[in-house]
Amino acid sequence: MPEQHTLFSKQTQHIQNNDVQKSIVKEVVTLNNINQNEVKQNNDVIIGGTYHSLNYDDNYPNLICINYDKAIEKVTLVGFDEDDIDYNLKFLTLSVMQDYKLLEKCNAEASLTESRYIAYLPDDSNFSTSGQVFDATDANGIIKDGQIIGLDFDRNGQQDYLTTCSSMEGEHLNAWQNKTRSRKLAYAYKYINADLITTCEEIDYDDSDL
């Protein structure tokens, strides 16, 4: 029997246009299935960015627009598989580039954030149209059967525990060292143009926002 890992889920309610929509979010448990790496001792929380696709433009079906505050060469996407009814978290590392003509398209619609990079999804990726991203040099991927199945920000050889929750207008993604949530390793916020029910606790927010 092949080795399996377990995903836990909880529900966050979204309210938009008087219709209640349910967004399944995932919490990924710790695994011990890779070689031990050097443990990263930096206690600073890594701040990630966001991505969105130009899903309204059929001329650019695989193009994604990326907002990130620092210079990067590769990003690791955290999103969902559009064909997965269980909404399991999915990860993908891509090289980024700066094409200013395409960035104009990315930033044509009013947004709270400005895209600084673009990347192209593989044809068969089926990634969600928006999500969070991290610098690939920070988000050490745990590989199984050639696929990234989790992230290890502190490089302690264990898969970090990921949680998402909602505030009034956005989704907060946190990476914790383990399920106790005593040490936060990484954080990324995604704005959502909708009225959301707040499910976050105080520890789920970026410390600079408190």
N, C-alpha and C positions, 0 to 999 in steps of 0.2 A: 504493500500500500504506500503511495507517495506521501511524503511529509506534507502536513497541512498546517496552516496558521488560521487563527480565529479573528474575526472582526466583530466588534460590538457596535451597535447603532443606537441612536436616540433620535427623536423627532423635534424639529423646530418649526413653528407655525409662521407662515408668511401671509399677510393680509394685503391684497391689492385688488382694486376695482370691486370691493365688497365680496370677493371670492376668497375663501380660505384655501391656501395651497400648502401642502406639506413638503418640506424639504428634508430628506433623510441625510443625516450627517454621520460621520464615522469616527470611531475612536479605535486606533490601531494598537494592539497589544505588543508587548516586547517579545522579540524572538532572540534566540541564541544560536543562529545557524550560519555565522560567518566567522572568519578568522579574527582573533583579537588584534585591534589596531592601537596605536598610541592614543591614550586618553587625552582629550583636549581639556585643559584646565581653565580656560578663559570663562569667567562667570558673566560676561556681558551677553545680553540677549541679542541674537541676530535678527535684524529687521528685514523682512522680505518685501516683495512688490506684488503686482497683479498683472494679469493678461486678459485680453478679450479678443474675440475674433470679429472679422468683418462679415458676419453671417448674413447681412442684408445685401451684400454685393457678390453676385455669382461669379464675377471675374476674379475673385481672390478667395476661393473656397478654403485654402489651407493656410492663409496668412493670419498670424496673430500679432497683436500690438501689445507691447510690454512696457509697463511703467516701473522703473527702478531708480533709486536715488543715487546709486554709485556706478562707476564704470564696471562693466561686466563683459565677458566674452561668451559665456555659456550660462544657461539657466536650467533649473530643474522645476518643471511644472508640477503642481499638485491640483488635480481635478478629478472628474468622474468620467467613467466610460458611459457614453450616451446609449449604448446598447445593453447596459447592465441594469436590470430592474432593481437590484439590491443597492445600487449606487455605491459600490466599493470605491474607495480612494484609489487613484491611479497616478503614476509618476512617469515623467519622461524628461530626459535631458536633451536640450537643443542648443545649437550655436546661434548667436544673435548677430544682427548687423544693423547699420544705420543707413537707411535709404530715405532721404528727406522727402522725396515725392510721395512715397508710400506712407510716410509718417504724417504727411498732410491729410491723407485719407483717414488715418487712424484718429487724428485729432479734429476731424471735421465736425463731429457732433459735440455738443456741450458736455463737459465732463469735469469732475472735481480733480482729476489727475491728468497729466499729459504724458503720452507715450513717448519714450525715448529710443526704443529699439523695436525691431521686428524679427520674426522668425517664421519658419514654415513647418506645419505639422505634416507628418507622413500621411499618405492617402488613406491608410487603414487604421489610423490612430483612434478615431471615434471619440476624441476628447471633448469634454464639456466646453461650451462656448466662452466661458470665463472661469477664472480661478486665481489661485495665488502662485507666486514663483519665488525661488530663492537662487542666489548666486550658486552655481554648481560647485564652486570651490568650498563653499560652506556646507552645502547639503550633501554629505557623503551618502551615496546610495548603497543600499543592501541589495545584492544581486542574487537572484535564484532563477535557474533555467534561462539565463540571458535577459531577464527582465528585472527592473527595479521594483522591489516589493515593499520598500520602506526606506526611511531616512535615519541617519545616525549623525546628528550635528556635533555631539561631543566626542565622537570616534572612540567609544568605549566597547565597540564590538556588539552592541545591542541595538535593536530597533527602537527608536524613540516612540513615545506614546503621543499620538496626535488627536486633538479635539477641535471641534468647531462649534460655535454658538452664534446667536444673532443679537445685535443691539437694535436700536430703532431704525437705522438705515443701512446696516451693513453686516457682514459676516466676519468673524474673528477666528483665525486659525492659530493654534498654539502647538508647539512641539515641546513636550516635557521629557525629562530624563526617565521617568517611570510613571506608573499609574497613581502614585501618591500625589502627583502634581506639586511636589515640594520645590522643584527646580525647573524654571522655564528656560528653554534653550533657544527657541526661535518664535517669531510672531509675524503675522501678516494680516492686513485688514483689506477687505474688498467691499467697496461701496455698492449698494444695491438700490436701484431706483424704485423703492416700494416701501410701504409701511409694514414694519416687522414687529413681531412680539419679542420683547427682550427676554432672552434665556441665559445671557452671560452673567457670571458672577464677577465680583471685583477683580479677582486674580486673572480673569480672562482678557482684561484690557491691556493695552500697551501702557507701561508704567508712566510714560511721559504724559498720558492723557488723564491721569488721576490727580 
